[in-house]
């Protein structure tokens, strides 16, 4: 299966017209940008963050529920005054 090229679009960074994938890669590299697909690889950024969030709900994973509740109460009391 062959994937066609992307449609032209205007860069919100500097207004240049991006005409294809190669131009987009070059533009991203020039301006220090990244594409959302860079974060979606297996074991990538989003997978690591998902595992980190799930760990907060796993008993015995180092996240003490009572300690979190106490911190929240203290923060609420501090900001209420």
Beta strands, then each sheet from edge to edge (+ up, - down):
strand 1: 9-10
strand 2: 17-18
sheet 1: 1+ 2-
end
